[in-house]
Amino acid sequence: MKYTNNNNELTIKDVNKIVYLKGWVAKKRNLGGLIFIDLRDRFGITQIIVKPENENYELASQVRVEYVIEVKGVVVERESKNPNIKTGEIEIIASSLVILSTSETPPIIVSDDTDASEEVRLKYRYLDLRRPIMQDYLIKRHKIAIAARNFLSKEGFYELETPILGKSTPEGARDFLVPARLYKGEFYALPQSPQLYKQLFMIAGFEKYFQIARCFRDEDLRADRQLEFTQIDVEASFVDQKDIIKLTEKLFKYIFKQVLDLNIKTPFLKMTYKEAMNKYGSDKPDNRFELFLNDYKAIFSEYNIPIFKSKRYVKGIIAKTNLSRKEIDKYTITVKQNHGESLAFLKVVDGEISGSIAKFVDKDIIGKIGLKENETLLLVPGDYEDVSQSLGALRLQIAEDYKLYDENEYSFLWVTDFPLLEYDKEDKRFYARHHPFTAPKDVDMLKNNPKKCLAKAYDIVINGYEVGGGSIRIHNEEVQKLMFETLSLTKVDIEERFGFFVEALKYGTPPHGGIAFGLDRLVMLITKTRNIKDVIAFPKTQSARDLMMQAPSTVDEKQLVELNISIKE
């Protein structure tokens, strides 16, 4: 049988046309002898009618949901029109029908309003992906990837591939290791990113590289993170931070126009890491709403408040509402789950002050802190990192509860001037905040006061999600050596982990830098879903399992022997 149209194509203009359609049975109804079938494909729905006098009537009676069928028929105007679908003005009077494939009763409802749990959806992912909303997510993912590829190609970037089996260079997240059968006791590592390879492309003289790259990190999962993910990876020679920022803004402007027909404004707002942490309690702030963090240490130092004693910081936010006791308890949990010590509060109702620390203060405090009628001040004492992180999380929770932002808005933000290093008190050494190849803003500062050294690094943030990060790289052999020394890496460490790269730096390395965008996270934001699993075809669960393939799984003893691996009980 021929195939003339998809199931979202026919309109009133096609009346009297003979058509051939194929697809899945989304719904079937028998009304007064007439059989109505909603035929679905990846494009949409067409309504089919099989009349009792049709020679295929008995066959049509056997059709069930998710059968695959093909239909020949004539397009007619629909009496009861459906304005919710493109084909809602017409229907097909079937003249012939063929069953191509039967289906058992599916374990999930194949529609946008399915009631299946996430576990069932992931186990039967191939059925879950038939749902129109899921197909729309992945089709948008395709369009975003194509838009990025087309834009970067026009900008003179070459799409170049890098290996999946590489070397373990542990300095950050945990590597996935792959045993090398031919080399007993040796391992490949799956790439956490193509970082060193793309820098080697710059040393090789390609000047402009990009790749839609698969990456792997063996770390705990969350709503916006998976063990394997995809980056739009970009690197260029003879550039500075302004060049990468300008390129990114042009890229995003192009993607949002191509995919959503949305004109976004550039340049994006820029903010330093210090300002973001002080004001929002996050290095990826959601700036669609205010609710800023403020420092109240000086004000409350005048009062004898036990929980504030000996605390370096007392910071807080003012909620523009009279929070209930139940809400305060809920927000206390949020604070403690995000490393906050405790949550204190004050509020003004009918001109009177109340709250957990009200007995320690006088009424003058109202004016000092600028607290208004039916407002609540929420305070967290502690060290800088814990106070900032807990209040940043609390700020987001309140915004979510009180709908303080427009869900249809896209707010773009650059965060710059990150610390180059982080000091680990337990290990008594510095670690690279980004990676060991990020250039310092001041080499002398790296040498003399590394704790205060800033990085030539930058993150792009949309609605409180980091969707991309990058840096200008170290291209000088001596500066790279200084960086390794600051990270307490021995000569043996350097040689074993990065010897090939250090060697490459000796042969004329151009100044270069780049950025990588999380494709999964970008698709999640553009499609307005809140779970990254929705935009990945075959994701893992939060416990890192593939319920459909039943992976990970045990393997044959013979395979382990070949790899010289034994499993400890």
PyMOL commands that set and color helices and strands:
alter all, ss='L'
color gray80, all
select helices_A, chain A and resi 12-14+57-62+118-123+125-128+132-154+195-203+241-260+273-280+297-300+306-308+325-337+358-360+365-369+384-402+443-448+450-452+477-486+491-504+519-527+532-535+557-562
alter helices_A, ss='H'
color red, helices_A
select strands_A, chain A and resi 18-31+34-40+45-50+68-77+90-101+158-159+177-179+187-189+208-216+228-237+269-272+294-295+313-319+344-349+352-355+376-382+412-416+421-424+429-432+457-462+465-472+512-518
alter strands_A, ss='S'
color yellow, strands_A
deselect
rebuild
show_as cartoon
